[in-house]
């Protein structure tokens, strides 16, 4: 049985992950529409991927 604090923590992790994934998807769509900024956007996507890895490590 999870405590209220554990459930809140899991919910926060889920919300942060969902937000980062939405941002990543938005950047990917922008890269498809604007190839001139693709290199800049690729860097941002890599940063988001790194943040997702960090959040995943917190979940364990």
N, C-alpha and C positions, 0 to 999 in steps of 0.2 A: 504494500500500500504506500503510495506516494504522499508525502506531506504537502501542505499548501505551498510551502516555500519551493519545494522541488518542482511542483507543477508550474509555478510561476516562472522558475528558471527555465524549464523546458519550453514554455510558451514564448519567453523572450528570445531564446535561441532560434526557435522556429520563425519568429517574426523577423529577426535580423537576417536569417538565411533567405527567407522569401524576398525581402527587400533587396538584398544584394543580387539575387538571381534575376529579379525584375530589371534592375539597373544594368546588369550584364546583357540581358536580352535587348534592352533599348539601345545600348551601345552597338551591339552586333547589327541591329537593323540600320542604325545610322551609318555604320561602315559600309553596308551594302549600297546605301543611297548616295554616299559621298566618298568615293574612292580616294580623293585627294587628301583626306584626313585619316586614311586607314592606319597609317603608322602610329599616329597619336592615339587613336582609338584602341589599337592593339595593346599599347602600353597600359591604358586604363583597364582594359579587360584582364590583363595579366595581374594588375594590382587587385582587382576584385576577386580573381581566382585565388590569390594568396590570402585575402581576407576570409574567403569561404573555407580555406584549409584551416585557418586559425580558429574560426568558429566551430568547425567540425571537431577540432582537437579539444575544445572546451566542452563539447557535448559528451565526450568519453569520460 
